Amino acid sequence: MTAPLHEARAATGRGRALPDNQQGMRRRNLGRVLHTVSAEGPLSRAAVASRIGLTRAAVSTLVDELIRSGLLEELGPERPGRVGRPGSALAVSGRGPAGIGAEVGVDHLTACVVDLRGRVRARAVRHGTNRDRAPEPVTRQLTALIREVVADAEQQGLWAAGLALAVPGLIARDGRTVVSAPNLGWHDVDLGALLPTEFPLTVDNEANFGGLAELWLGDGTPRDFLHVSAEIGIGAAVVVDGRLLRGTRGFAGELGHVPVEPDGPACPCGGRGCLEQYAGEEAVLRAAGLEPGEDRVALLAARAAAGDDAVRRALRDAGTALGVALTGAVNLLDPETVVLGGALSRLAPWLLPSLEAELARRTAGPACPVAVSRLGPEGPLLGAAHSVVRAVLDDPAAVAERA
Amino acid sequence: MTAPLHEARAATGRGRALPDNQQGMRRRNLGRVLHTVSAEGPLSRAAVASRIGLTRAAVSTLVDELIRSGLLEELGPERPGRVGRPGSALAVSGRGPAGIGAEVGVDHLTACVVDLRGRVRARAVRHGTNRDRAPEPVTRQLTALIREVVADAEQQGLWAAGLALAVPGLIARDGRTVVSAPNLGWHDVDLGALLPTEFPLTVDNEANFGGLAELWLGDGTPRDFLHVSAEIGIGAAVVVDGRLLRGTRGFAGELGHVPVEPDGPACPCGGRGCLEQYAGEEAVLRAAGLEPGEDRVALLAARAAAGDDAVRRALRDAGTALGVALTGAVNLLDPETVVLGGALSRLAPWLLPSLEAELARRTAGPACPVAVSRLGPEGPLLGAAHSVVRAVLDDPAAVAERA
């Protein structure tokens, strides 16, 4: 099912609305055609026309323009034996514009290229901690990875329509400044000045891109949900009617700093008894008597799977704390579902029972269902790359001008 | 400043989007003209054209249509002495369609009529408790009040374009069924079957209408805020980018059931340590050693103003609990401001200091500012009536068809 274009555009909360005039309408209709073929193709011109409620003639003009821009391609005549003149099936191009997604994780750097069909066409990773490293060497290494995947994609006939970067921190609404990424030790860093300038850049919080990935790529994900993810901190993406709720400063979704015990331990955020003090990775490692190492989540998952009582108890208590914080969030937002994504999805077997019990215990009627993302830790990277792809589908005329 | 029409329409979250074609564009432009004159009038045709970016000729056609429908009127030529041909100033009509607002409160019933200029033209109140009264006698009395204000308005040349009713409870997304109003003792009540059928009806939660009133009528209210109100329960309206966040079932904004002490006293909602157990009217009366009576808020305000230590302490503790719950809400939603409305606005002098201190104590940077609504307990009633008025401004062609 294709979302109406104006909604798709608005999903990232960054799109620029097209004017409500003839020219704007034409551009929106180009996007509708491209979205429809992307979501349901291959489709004939007639099928596209019936799906979006325009005449066959109007759709043909739009399709021709999209073919000239290299965004759609004809797969040749449909198989014979059908009634009427054979139509040529249309598909979104596997060449042309593509989205670069990148991620600065606490323990890794990643870059990938996703084409208009949504396939990952190039990918590169660099493992190693980024904790308390200065932004310059980190972005230099990331730039090398980006150039590597872009070169690989260019060999395949693709070109980069934009770069979107996921960072574990608070990002200003300018979409380029990291206001604070405590687990990297970054404060007020303008990434626009440190990354390649040949692609339009969007920087966003990793939880936001994780939530958008769930919205766009998840299995039957509804349009109203709360996506909870973790790297070291705990973040959430609030998706309302298919749009990401960003907040005034761009800081919405700070579930990790919802108080769960008003007089609990002090938190670096300035609060007390914040969720992160009970369910953050470091709190769980501490409760389980383990030392923080390189792949902390893998360690917790391995120990829990092996039946380590201390680890299982620590995860159970973290699930309970998550349940308290989520009760508040569910009462405020009334989402259709809560999705556990990112690193949390790997720990779900040991978090979920106590989390769900706590939600149920605090709810008179049926409790809000909790699902586990199948995207797991890949969510933020894919969400970043797909945000560029979707911007192309939303307003193909803009990218055609730049091609 | 006039909000773009598609946003105004979406603000209540109930509007039907117009199709993206010529006819839809014309209807949207009629709304733009009417909204502009409503927000900034009296204005000449030329001034309207420059404000909304259409040609003078296009605006004149739209204006003529709005005058024929009785929605705009010409005030006569502008004062002489200006350069150029004198234009006639346009104003929104003080006759024609109007909105009926009504409220079922725990202690009162109210109805009013608001004209397109936003003025209250008729008003009727009935005091007396509605707690645990059956819906039928309550809606019979309310219907009498509604017919009284409508008759009064008709005498003044107005006609009712719709009825919007505020209820202290959870309302289904059908906009007519009360799922649960615990302080009235109502469950699964279809108000559509009990109220006059000659006007289109919308039932909504009083906190939602209170929040919309703040958005539309507040003094410099931003487009992202959290409106907290109370009658007996504590509710909130979450307004994001000028739209009301309703939630999947229509139950968003249940701030009163955010846990502030995970092991606190049991709450009828099924939870434990919910905000209402610390800052709800009954909890505050209990903490202050007072008996629940008819005008509980007035009693608390009078005692606090007189320096009653027990009452002041109870309100201070309620403010602290509000601060804990709002810290969570602010972390999740990142609003520009929190507005205390409804009954809470009368208690603000004694709630605010501890509330603000708690928010500040739990926030590393500058805390989210807290403002007090100047609409006070009238907010939900005015929000209801104005929701009907705004629906007329959004799509004047729809009301012209019905006139």
Interface residues (C-beta under 8 A of the other chain):
Chain A: H6 D20 N21 M25 R28 P222 D224 A236 V238 V240 L245 R246 G247 T248 R249 G250 F251 A252 G253 E254 L255 H257 V258 P259 V260 E261 P262 P268 C269 G270 G271 R272 V324 A325 T327 G328 A329 N331 L332 L333 D334 P335 E336 R361 R362 T363 A364 G365
Chain B: H6 D20 N21 M25 R28 P222 D224 A236 V238 V240 L245 R246 G247 T248 R249 G250 F251 A252 G253 E254 L255 H257 V258 P259 V260 E261 P262 P268 C269 G270 G271 R272 V324 A325 T327 G328 A329 N331 L332 L333 D334 P335 E336 R361 R362 T363 A364 G365
